[in-house]
Amino acid sequence: MYTSTDGPRATPHSSIDPLPSDEEVEAFQRDGYYVTPHPVLSDDLIDRARYGVARYYEGERDWRLPITGGYLDWRPEHGGLLRINDYVSLQNEQLRELCGNPTIAAIAGHLTRSSEIRLFHDQLITKLPSSDASTVVGWHVDQAYWRTCTSERMLTAWIPLVEVNKEMGGLAVIRGSHLQGTQDWMTTFNDRDLPALEARLAAAGVQMRIAELNVPLGCVSFHLGKTIHGSKPNHGTTPRIALTVHYQDGDNRYRAQSDEHGRPALHVNDLLCRRAPDGNPDYSDPEICPTLWRAEAQ
Ligand SMILES: O=C(O)CCC(=O)C(=O)O
């Protein structure tokens, strides 16, 4: 099911510069999201990633995480229609290759005007077809999950691994929402009641300029940590498979913070990363958060 291709696809054209123009960077800073106008990933890379997904779901692991719980790790015995697996790049060779892709990291660096991009976290997300709302991803902001991070420049790449048509619950963003207040409460990925979330946002004064993104296979979309995003259910006939890669810029550091209940905030990286000299988690641990791109010295 996952290894076959969908037919002929566009491949990156070597003469097209994959990096965003200054105008596209401006638009990203204004709108909070960006979709590459051309494919930036080759068919071969995507096919290898799909092979990696198939191997992963078969239970094969190339590497093991040093912890056994505390992160999302869908397995067949869990059933359900929405499958989420954290840190697949640390466990599977083909998915590591895609998550570490230097072109995507370079685009992330340019969009955020950073001089270094490191991996922070990744998730494999598959929505099986359904006629109900069980595969909704609630409107949320990634930054609400990153309270322990000092950076305001973190961002996410969303990489479809199949063609995602309008019925299949592709990624949607609220344009400009990153500039309309801080939505710290939005750890609402699992909240399937989109209208209730929209009502709450409207009450908070957020303009609901929803953009349902069209991201052809080989293209990648990016959104800032504060951009509100989510997705409708997969009402199509085939699985919607995508990889979400969260990036940090080189300046990001751990900071002690409280969650919305006043308890110490924790990210799973705090359990995985080595300790910095001050005893805090080191978000530049090369095993967990490898550097994927650095700006060339001017
Ligand atoms: O795949 C989805 O629908 C949600 C992905 C997401 O939340 C993200 O890319 O940050």
The ligand as a Gaussian input file, in Angstrom:
#p B3LYP/6-31G(d) Opt

LIG

0 1
 O       -0.775000      16.541000       9.494000
 C       -1.578000      17.275000      10.081000
 O       -2.744000      17.346000       9.763000
 C       -1.127000      18.154000      11.218000
 C        0.326000      18.443000      11.148000
 C        0.797000      19.415000      12.172000
 O        0.188000      19.666000      13.168000
 C        2.064000      20.092000      11.916000
 O        2.618000      19.923000      10.811000
 O        2.548000      20.818000      12.803000

